[in-house]
Amino acid sequence: MKNLMLIFLLVGIGCTPAEKKETTETAATGTTSLDVKKFNEMISADKDAVLLDVRTPKEVADGMIPGAIMIDFTAPDFAGKISELDKEKTYFVYCKAGGRSSRAIEQMKGVGFKKLYNLEGGYDAWLEDAQKVTP
């Protein structure tokens, strides 16, 4: 009986959720995703970084993160607009929930961008964390 209780105790301890990481790297894509806090800290620390909003104009009309530039990922000229950007800069990319920004980052990597970060959870997570937005 004591052995059985010990097993349950050890299994229970091993199955407790780990602390949430501020940074995650998706193994399949190599994309670095940051939670809202870390994303905000890193943007603030790098004055030469570019904050890139890849949402649609309709989504942007509801507000955006201050200082962001918008290039609509769904627009036919997305690749052309991205190719005009400085590939040596650091880019912090976000969309509504994190999916399109991940795909945008993959496309950017494909044309030579190296310093790319994705906002985990996107603009929705930013709002949920009560961060500042531009109306």
LOZAFI-897999 format. One record per residue (C-alpha): x, z, y; residue number from 1; residue in three letters. Coordinates in nm, 2 decimals. Example, Ala and Ser with C-alpha at 12.3 -4.5 7.8 and 13.67 -1.06 7.14 Angstrom:
2
<r X="1.23" Z="0.78" Y="-0.45" seq="1" type="ala"/>
<r X="1.37" Z="0.71" Y="-0.11" seq="2" type="ser"/>
% end
This chain:
135
<r X="0.00" Z="0.00" Y="0.00" seq="1" type="met"/>
<r X="0.28" Z="0.09" Y="0.24" seq="2" type="lys"/>
<r X="0.45" Z="-0.25" Y="0.17" seq="3" type="asn"/>
<r X="0.12" Z="-0.43" Y="0.24" seq="4" type="leu"/>
<r X="0.08" Z="-0.25" Y="0.57" seq="5" type="met"/>
<r X="0.44" Z="-0.33" Y="0.66" seq="6" type="leu"/>
<r X="0.38" Z="-0.70" Y="0.59" seq="7" type="ile"/>
<r X="0.07" Z="-0.71" Y="0.81" seq="8" type="phe"/>
<r X="0.26" Z="-0.53" Y="1.09" seq="9" type="leu"/>
<r X="0.55" Z="-0.78" Y="1.07" seq="10" type="leu"/>
<r X="0.32" Z="-1.08" Y="1.06" seq="11" type="val"/>
<r X="0.12" Z="-0.95" Y="1.35" seq="12" type="gly"/>
<r X="0.43" Z="-0.90" Y="1.56" seq="13" type="ile"/>
<r X="0.56" Z="-1.25" Y="1.47" seq="14" type="gly"/>
<r X="0.23" Z="-1.41" Y="1.57" seq="15" type="cys"/>
<r X="0.19" Z="-1.26" Y="1.92" seq="16" type="thr"/>
<r X="0.20" Z="-1.52" Y="2.19" seq="17" type="pro"/>
<r X="0.53" Z="-1.57" Y="2.37" seq="18" type="ala"/>
<r X="0.57" Z="-1.54" Y="2.74" seq="19" type="glu"/>
<r X="0.47" Z="-1.86" Y="2.92" seq="20" type="lys"/>
<r X="0.77" Z="-2.07" Y="3.01" seq="21" type="lys"/>
<r X="0.82" Z="-2.20" Y="3.36" seq="22" type="glu"/>
<r X="0.99" Z="-2.52" Y="3.23" seq="23" type="thr"/>
<r X="0.91" Z="-2.72" Y="2.93" seq="24" type="thr"/>
<r X="1.07" Z="-3.04" Y="2.80" seq="25" type="glu"/>
<r X="0.86" Z="-3.27" Y="2.60" seq="26" type="thr"/>
<r X="1.08" Z="-3.37" Y="2.31" seq="27" type="ala"/>
<r X="0.93" Z="-3.71" Y="2.26" seq="28" type="ala"/>
<r X="0.97" Z="-3.83" Y="2.62" seq="29" type="thr"/>
<r X="1.24" Z="-3.60" Y="2.76" seq="30" type="gly"/>
<r X="1.01" Z="-3.53" Y="3.05" seq="31" type="thr"/>
<r X="1.07" Z="-3.20" Y="3.22" seq="32" type="thr"/>
<r X="0.74" Z="-3.03" Y="3.31" seq="33" type="ser"/>
<r X="0.74" Z="-2.73" Y="3.55" seq="34" type="leu"/>
<r X="0.46" Z="-2.48" Y="3.60" seq="35" type="asp"/>
<r X="0.32" Z="-2.45" Y="3.95" seq="36" type="val"/>
<r X="0.55" Z="-2.16" Y="4.06" seq="37" type="lys"/>
<r X="0.87" Z="-2.33" Y="3.94" seq="38" type="lys"/>
<r X="0.76" Z="-2.67" Y="4.08" seq="39" type="phe"/>
<r X="0.70" Z="-2.51" Y="4.42" seq="40" type="asn"/>
<r X="1.03" Z="-2.32" Y="4.41" seq="41" type="glu"/>
<r X="1.23" Z="-2.63" Y="4.33" seq="42" type="met"/>
<r X="1.06" Z="-2.85" Y="4.59" seq="43" type="ile"/>
<r X="1.13" Z="-2.59" Y="4.85" seq="44" type="ser"/>
<r X="1.49" Z="-2.56" Y="4.75" seq="45" type="ala"/>
<r X="1.57" Z="-2.94" Y="4.76" seq="46" type="asp"/>
<r X="1.50" Z="-3.07" Y="5.11" seq="47" type="lys"/>
<r X="1.60" Z="-3.43" Y="5.00" seq="48" type="asp"/>
<r X="1.36" Z="-3.43" Y="4.71" seq="49" type="ala"/>
<r X="1.05" Z="-3.66" Y="4.71" seq="50" type="val"/>
<r X="0.71" Z="-3.52" Y="4.63" seq="51" type="leu"/>
<r X="0.51" Z="-3.81" Y="4.47" seq="52" type="leu"/>
<r X="0.13" Z="-3.80" Y="4.42" seq="53" type="asp"/>
<r X="0.03" Z="-4.07" Y="4.18" seq="54" type="val"/>
<r X="-0.35" Z="-4.01" Y="4.20" seq="55" type="arg"/>
<r X="-0.60" Z="-4.26" Y="4.32" seq="56" type="thr"/>
<r X="-0.70" Z="-4.28" Y="4.69" seq="57" type="pro"/>
<r X="-1.04" Z="-4.13" Y="4.61" seq="58" type="lys"/>
<r X="-0.87" Z="-3.83" Y="4.45" seq="59" type="glu"/>
<r X="-0.62" Z="-3.79" Y="4.73" seq="60" type="val"/>
<r X="-0.92" Z="-3.79" Y="4.98" seq="61" type="ala"/>
<r X="-1.00" Z="-3.44" Y="4.84" seq="62" type="asp"/>
<r X="-0.66" Z="-3.31" Y="4.94" seq="63" type="gly"/>
<r X="-0.30" Z="-3.33" Y="4.85" seq="64" type="met"/>
<r X="0.01" Z="-3.11" Y="4.83" seq="65" type="ile"/>
<r X="0.17" Z="-3.10" Y="5.18" seq="66" type="pro"/>
<r X="0.46" Z="-3.34" Y="5.22" seq="67" type="gly"/>
<r X="0.36" Z="-3.57" Y="4.93" seq="68" type="ala"/>
<r X="0.37" Z="-3.95" Y="4.95" seq="69" type="ile"/>
<r X="0.10" Z="-4.13" Y="4.75" seq="70" type="met"/>
<r X="0.16" Z="-4.43" Y="4.52" seq="71" type="ile"/>
<r X="-0.15" Z="-4.49" Y="4.30" seq="72" type="asp"/>
<r X="-0.04" Z="-4.52" Y="3.94" seq="73" type="phe"/>
<r X="-0.34" Z="-4.73" Y="3.85" seq="74" type="thr"/>
<r X="-0.28" Z="-4.98" Y="4.13" seq="75" type="ala"/>
<r X="-0.14" Z="-5.32" Y="4.02" seq="76" type="pro"/>
<r X="0.15" Z="-5.29" Y="4.26" seq="77" type="asp"/>
<r X="0.27" Z="-4.95" Y="4.13" seq="78" type="phe"/>
<r X="0.59" Z="-5.09" Y="3.96" seq="79" type="ala"/>
<r X="0.68" Z="-5.28" Y="4.28" seq="80" type="gly"/>
<r X="0.64" Z="-4.98" Y="4.50" seq="81" type="lys"/>
<r X="0.83" Z="-4.76" Y="4.27" seq="82" type="ile"/>
<r X="1.12" Z="-5.01" Y="4.26" seq="83" type="ser"/>
<r X="1.15" Z="-4.97" Y="4.64" seq="84" type="glu"/>
<r X="1.23" Z="-4.60" Y="4.61" seq="85" type="leu"/>
<r X="1.58" Z="-4.45" Y="4.61" seq="86" type="asp"/>
<r X="1.67" Z="-4.39" Y="4.24" seq="87" type="lys"/>
<r X="1.94" Z="-4.13" Y="4.34" seq="88" type="glu"/>
<r X="1.69" Z="-3.88" Y="4.48" seq="89" type="lys"/>
<r X="1.50" Z="-3.61" Y="4.29" seq="90" type="thr"/>
<r X="1.13" Z="-3.68" Y="4.24" seq="91" type="tyr"/>
<r X="0.86" Z="-3.42" Y="4.18" seq="92" type="phe"/>
<r X="0.56" Z="-3.61" Y="4.05" seq="93" type="val"/>
<r X="0.20" Z="-3.50" Y="4.00" seq="94" type="tyr"/>
<r X="-0.15" Z="-3.64" Y="3.93" seq="95" type="cys"/>
<r X="-0.48" Z="-3.47" Y="3.87" seq="96" type="lys"/>
<r X="-0.40" Z="-3.30" Y="3.54" seq="97" type="ala"/>
<r X="-0.05" Z="-3.41" Y="3.43" seq="98" type="gly"/>
<r X="-0.12" Z="-3.72" Y="3.21" seq="99" type="gly"/>
<r X="-0.07" Z="-4.00" Y="3.46" seq="100" type="arg"/>
<r X="0.23" Z="-3.83" Y="3.62" seq="101" type="ser"/>
<r X="0.40" Z="-3.81" Y="3.28" seq="102" type="ser"/>
<r X="0.34" Z="-4.19" Y="3.23" seq="103" type="arg"/>
<r X="0.46" Z="-4.26" Y="3.58" seq="104" type="ala"/>
<r X="0.78" Z="-4.07" Y="3.51" seq="105" type="ile"/>
<r X="0.83" Z="-4.27" Y="3.19" seq="106" type="glu"/>
<r X="0.80" Z="-4.59" Y="3.38" seq="107" type="gln"/>
<r X="1.04" Z="-4.46" Y="3.65" seq="108" type="met"/>
<r X="1.29" Z="-4.36" Y="3.38" seq="109" type="lys"/>
<r X="1.27" Z="-4.72" Y="3.25" seq="110" type="gly"/>
<r X="1.39" Z="-4.86" Y="3.58" seq="111" type="val"/>
<r X="1.67" Z="-4.61" Y="3.63" seq="112" type="gly"/>
<r X="1.54" Z="-4.29" Y="3.79" seq="113" type="phe"/>
<r X="1.71" Z="-3.99" Y="3.65" seq="114" type="lys"/>
<r X="1.60" Z="-3.67" Y="3.83" seq="115" type="lys"/>
<r X="1.23" Z="-3.64" Y="3.76" seq="116" type="leu"/>
<r X="1.00" Z="-3.34" Y="3.72" seq="117" type="tyr"/>
<r X="0.63" Z="-3.33" Y="3.63" seq="118" type="asn"/>
<r X="0.38" Z="-3.07" Y="3.76" seq="119" type="leu"/>
<r X="0.23" Z="-2.92" Y="3.44" seq="120" type="glu"/>
<r X="-0.14" Z="-2.92" Y="3.48" seq="121" type="gly"/>
<r X="-0.12" Z="-3.15" Y="3.79" seq="122" type="gly"/>
<r X="-0.31" Z="-3.09" Y="4.11" seq="123" type="tyr"/>
<r X="-0.58" Z="-2.90" Y="3.93" seq="124" type="asp"/>
<r X="-0.32" Z="-2.64" Y="3.83" seq="125" type="ala"/>
<r X="-0.19" Z="-2.63" Y="4.19" seq="126" type="trp"/>
<r X="-0.54" Z="-2.56" Y="4.32" seq="127" type="leu"/>
<r X="-0.60" Z="-2.30" Y="4.05" seq="128" type="glu"/>
<r X="-0.28" Z="-2.12" Y="4.16" seq="129" type="asp"/>
<r X="-0.42" Z="-2.12" Y="4.52" seq="130" type="ala"/>
<r X="-0.13" Z="-2.31" Y="4.66" seq="131" type="gln"/>
<r X="-0.14" Z="-2.48" Y="5.00" seq="132" type="lys"/>
<r X="-0.30" Z="-2.83" Y="5.03" seq="133" type="val"/>
<r X="-0.35" Z="-3.08" Y="5.30" seq="134" type="thr"/>
<r X="-0.71" Z="-3.16" Y="5.37" seq="135" type="pro"/>
% end
